[in-house]
Amino acid sequence: MLDIKRIRENLDDIKKAMDRRGEKEFDLDAVIALDDERRELLKEVEVMKGEMNIESKKIPQLIKEGIDYLEYLMYQTKKFLKEKLMQII
């Protein structure tokens, strides 16, 4: 099994080696495309984690100010779901 980094760095050489071995059914371009998609999803996850950390740091201040955290959380959840829905539409 080859490391994805190695495939990316030596794509043409690996394709030639696979051709020499008679391996025609395995699509390396599809592997690269899937890895690109995985990388994009990881970026989105990291952004979401950052947003979660920011919101988590607000909790003590909200409690100190006497704001109902559950109500605030419901508002933020609704806002998040609405934004995601707009991205899909």
N, C-alpha and C positions, 0 to 999 in steps of 0.2 A: 504494500500500500504506500502510495506517495503522499507526502505532505503537501497541502494546498499551496503553501508558500513556494515550494519547489516547482509545482505545476505552473504557477503564475510566472515564475522567473524563467522557466525553460519550456514554455508551452510548445514551441515549434519542434524542439529537439525530442520532447516526449511523444509528440504526435508521430514524428518520423520513426521513432523506436517502436511504437505500437503498430505502425504500418508494416515494418519489417517482420514483426512477430505475427502478423495476420490478424490483429485485433481491429476489427472494423466496426463493431457494434457499440463500443463505448464512446460516448460523446463528451470530449473534454471541454468543448465550448459550453455545453450545458452545465458542467461542473463549475466553470468560472462564473456563469450567469447566476447559478444558485448561491455561490459564495458572495457575489456582489449583493444579492438580495439579503443574505444573512448579515452582511456588514451594515447595510442600511437599517435593518431592524435593530441591530445592536446599538447604533447611534440613537435611534428613537428611544430605546430602553434607557440609555444613559441620560437622555434629556428628561425623561419621565422620572427617573430616580432623583435627579437634581431638583425637579419641581416638588417631589415628595419631601425631600430634605428641607426645602424652603418652607413648605407648609407645616412640617413638623416643628420647626423652630418657632413658629407663630403661636403654638398651643399655650406655652406658659404665659405669654403676654395677653392672650385672649382671656385666659382664666383670671389673670390679675385684674383685667378690666371688667370682669363680671359678664362677659359675653358667653352666651350659651354655645358651647363648642359643638354640640350635636347639630344644632341649627346651622351653624357655620359650615360644618362638614357636609350636611345635606345640600346646602347652596353650592358649595364647591364641586360636589359630585354631579349635580345637575348641570353646572356650567361645563364641566369636563365632558360629559356625555353629549351635550349639545354641540360642542366644538368637534368631537369625533364624528358625530352624525353629519355635520356640514362638510367634513373632509370626504366622507363616503359619497355624499350626494353630488 
